[in-house]
C-alpha cells in the first residue's frame, strides 16, 4: 500500500532531525529542541496548531508547499512556527514569556 503524503513528509523530517515519526501517538515528531506536527490539508492546520500549543517546547507546523501561506496566516500571533515539507523554517517559533 502506498504511503500517504503526510507519512512521506513526516518520515523525511524525522530522518532529517534524527528522530522517529510517531505515526499514531500525538505530535508527529518530537526532538530535544522542538515539536513538529505535519499537516497536508488547510483544515488540518488548525487541528495541528491545537496539538502543538500544548507542548512546552517550541512548536512547528510542517506543511506541503500548497498550504504554506495558509499555515503562515493561521499561526500568526500564536508563537508557532512554520516549516516546509523539506524542513526549512519559514516562520520561527517562539514561546511567550509568562509574567
QUISULFEN-V689883 format. One record per pair of residues at least 12 apart in sequence whose ideal C-beta (glycine too) atoms are under 8 Angstrom apart, sorted by the first residue. I is the first residue (numbers start at 1). J is the second residue. D is the distance in whole Angstrom. If there is no record, write none. Layout:
<<I | J | D> <I | J | D>>
This chain:
<<4 | 40 | 8> <5 | 40 | 5> <5 | 64 | 6> <6 | 38 | 6> <6 | 39 | 8> <6 | 40 | 5> <7 | 21 | 8> <7 | 23 | 7> <9 | 38 | 5> <9 | 40 | 7> <9 | 62 | 6> <9 | 64 | 7> <9 | 85 | 5> <10 | 23 | 8> <10 | 28 | 5> <10 | 29 | 6> <10 | 38 | 4> <10 | 62 | 8> <12 | 85 | 7> <12 | 86 | 8> <12 | 87 | 8> <13 | 28 | 8> <13 | 29 | 6> <13 | 36 | 6> <13 | 38 | 7> <13 | 62 | 6> <13 | 83 | 8> <13 | 85 | 8> <13 | 87 | 5> <14 | 28 | 8> <14 | 29 | 5> <16 | 86 | 8> <16 | 87 | 5> <17 | 29 | 6> <17 | 31 | 5> <17 | 36 | 8> <17 | 87 | 7> <18 | 31 | 7> <19 | 31 | 5> <26 | 51 | 7> <27 | 51 | 6> <27 | 52 | 7> <27 | 55 | 7> <27 | 59 | 8> <29 | 62 | 8> <30 | 57 | 8> <33 | 57 | 7> <33 | 58 | 7> <34 | 57 | 5> <34 | 58 | 5> <34 | 59 | 7> <34 | 60 | 6> <34 | 93 | 7> <35 | 52 | 6> <35 | 55 | 5> <35 | 57 | 5> <35 | 58 | 8> <35 | 59 | 5> <35 | 60 | 7> <36 | 59 | 8> <36 | 60 | 5> <36 | 61 | 8> <36 | 62 | 5> <36 | 83 | 7> <37 | 51 | 5> <37 | 52 | 5> <37 | 59 | 7> <37 | 60 | 7> <37 | 61 | 6> <37 | 62 | 7> <38 | 61 | 8> <38 | 62 | 5> <38 | 63 | 8> <39 | 61 | 6> <39 | 62 | 7> <39 | 63 | 5> <39 | 67 | 7> <39 | 71 | 7> <40 | 63 | 7> <40 | 64 | 5> <40 | 67 | 7> <41 | 67 | 7> <42 | 67 | 6> <42 | 70 | 5> <45 | 61 | 6> <45 | 63 | 7> <45 | 67 | 7> <45 | 70 | 6> <45 | 71 | 5> <45 | 74 | 5> <46 | 74 | 6> <48 | 61 | 5> <49 | 61 | 7> <49 | 74 | 6> <49 | 75 | 6> <49 | 78 | 6> <49 | 80 | 6> <52 | 80 | 5> <53 | 78 | 7> <53 | 80 | 7> <58 | 79 | 8> <58 | 81 | 7> <58 | 93 | 4> <58 | 94 | 7> <58 | 95 | 6> <59 | 79 | 8> <59 | 80 | 5> <59 | 81 | 7> <59 | 93 | 6> <60 | 80 | 7> <60 | 81 | 4> <60 | 82 | 7> <60 | 83 | 5> <60 | 89 | 7> <60 | 93 | 6> <61 | 74 | 8> <61 | 75 | 6> <61 | 80 | 6> <61 | 81 | 7> <61 | 82 | 6> <61 | 83 | 8> <62 | 82 | 8> <62 | 83 | 5> <62 | 84 | 7> <62 | 85 | 6> <62 | 87 | 7> <63 | 82 | 7> <63 | 83 | 8> <63 | 84 | 7> <63 | 85 | 7> <64 | 85 | 5> <65 | 84 | 6> <65 | 85 | 6> <68 | 82 | 7> <68 | 84 | 6> <68 | 90 | 7> <72 | 90 | 7> <72 | 91 | 6> <75 | 91 | 7> <79 | 93 | 6> <79 | 94 | 5> <79 | 95 | 6> <79 | 96 | 5> <80 | 93 | 6> <81 | 93 | 3> <81 | 94 | 8>>
